[in-house]
């Protein structure tokens, strides 16, 4: 017998008869010596010999003996003449074998070449030449070919010389090709070293020092003596936990992107985080109309400012039947300076929310009522798009909830975006989590691989489901608050340090949630200001329709239904008006949506309404 390892092998039959006796007068017994076959008496008076599955045997030449006894009695007290008979069976198992599979690796800080190496021996039948390869450049093989007659081991090395692997689980394979078989060897690699994932806020202003939160892994597994930004030591740093470092950026950093690295035994740790420094942008006050193809009753639903590229993005909601779009305004610092406008991203079905990912390099946008092609035809539902500002990488994640959409997006500093969904027809919907940064999402570096992950908060079927929910994040991404906007309900907090959500002891309704840079001040519904623990500090006027925290000062700037701007001091435990002033123009219809943000240094407000975008320089005596 011979096999192809996995294919079923046919049985063979041994006929039985005894001269001079009827079949019913003979009793047979069958015995097998050897594990390669089983033998059974059949009802028609023969013996069926069944080979065991090929994968249960090593390659080689195997043998067994089938012994058949013939008797006149069922107890077989006395055998008939000529009994027993023996049949020799030869089982030829052709193929290759490796001495170890799968190969298991765990790579931690300072792993030596010996610790990053696993070995195996190739044997086989018949004697044959073999060839070995892998698709992974970071797996080094000591031999690419050999013979089954040679017992020299093959060494497999995790090779970091071409760049460190990100933390995570990898499952590459080795291909072993011989004359009789192609075999695949499983490899399981767990990279578990000190690593830097993210920094929040990712942005700083020239000559300023700023406390940031650096997140990563295994900060306790190395003797970290410092944190550097572009090779410059942090003014101070504190290792809070195995996944968190708080550091103050040096004020000597120039404009541009500065890689975050660790010093000490973790100096070689992989880092994907970059801190970006921009110069102050004292834009002159001006009015920017919506693009010319915007409908008369178009309105903004969200605004975002890219300080690195000096770009304003406004998500514009068009009348039903007309595609929504994202308007882009790019600053041209020529002469007195001007803004060029364009439709940066077009043809969205129904935009619902927009914000920057944690690193500021992509926009996260949600849509409702999207259609797309699937294996079973056309599907419809909600979608989340990750649009890279630099181009080149684009992903849209779909979910077949036709009556659902992502109503609000807030970015946490663990690299995940917290997504609160809402129902088109009303009702409670769940919270999702989306990993928008590659170090967090995929060990192989595939940034767009995860799906929308529903956050499970408790055992109840409705735990963590919100009635038209909204979310707001601190500027440093340390906390995200979530509430229902349709009715008063229990609020929740997403803790970036543990990537978990918890119920907080507050029952509130919030149509809008904003937090300052550290999450120590909370603004609900654009009017009520609370401290970190929800102690009310004061209220803004009831006619406030848009507001924003200063990125660096204890200030709030507000826009009201009369078209006035106001500033408020949050120093201490109260809300104190500073001054009010009239902007250059009106943002538009105050009964419709007005959205607002602020530049990185906190000198200019950006306000979008039905009338377009106001770029409003904040007077010195209002800051």
CORBELDA-V455308 format. One line per field, one symbol per residue. ss: DSSP state (@ for helix, = for strand, . for the rest). phi: phi as a letter, one per 20 degrees, with the letter a starting at -180 (. if undefined). burial: # if it has 24 or more other C-alpha atoms within 12 Angstrom, else .. Layout:
ss->???
phi->???
burial->???
This chain:
ss->.=.........====.......@@@.=======...=====....======..@@@...============.......=.....=========.====....=====.........====.====...======....===...===......=====.........===..=====....==========...======..===.....=======.@@@..======..==..======..=====.......=========.....==..=====.......===..........========....=======......=========.....===========..======.....=============..============.....======....========....========....==.=====..@@@@...........==...........==.=====.....======....=======....==========...===.....====...====....====....======.....======...======......=======............====.....======..======..@@@.
phi->.bbdmdffdffcddfcacfncfffecddccccdpeecdccfdfencdeddffggfedfgqddcbcdddddcecfflfceffneeddcedddeeeqccdfcafedccddgmffgffecccbddcrbfgbecccbbeefedddfbdbrcfedeffeeddfdefepfffgqdccfcddddcfdadcddfcdcdebdfbddbcbfeccdgmeebfcdedablfeebeedaccdlndfffbbbeebfcccdcdfffefefpdcfecddnfefeffcdeceddcegcffffbddffgfeffgdfbfdacbdeffelcddcededggndgfbdecddfdedmfnbdddaefccmefbfcbbbefgemdbddcdcdmedbecfdoedbrebcdddffemncbbcddceefdcbeebcceeeenddeddebefenoeceedcceedffeebfenefdffefdfeedaeffdgmecelfccbdfgemfbcdcbeeebfbfecceeffdlcdbfdebdbdbebcccffdneccddlmcddcegemefercegfefdbbbeffcdfccdccdfenedbccedfndbddfdadbeffbefpffedfccbbbffendceccdbfeodedcffggede
burial->#####........#.###.......#######...######...#.#########.####.#.########........#..#.#.#.#.########....#######......###################....###.#..###....########...#####.#########.##.###.####################.############..#.#.#####.###..#.#..#########..##..#######..##############.###########..#...#####################....#########.......#.######.########################........##########....######.#.######################...#################..####.#.##.......#######################...#########.#####....#########################.#..#####..###########################....####.####.######..###########################..##
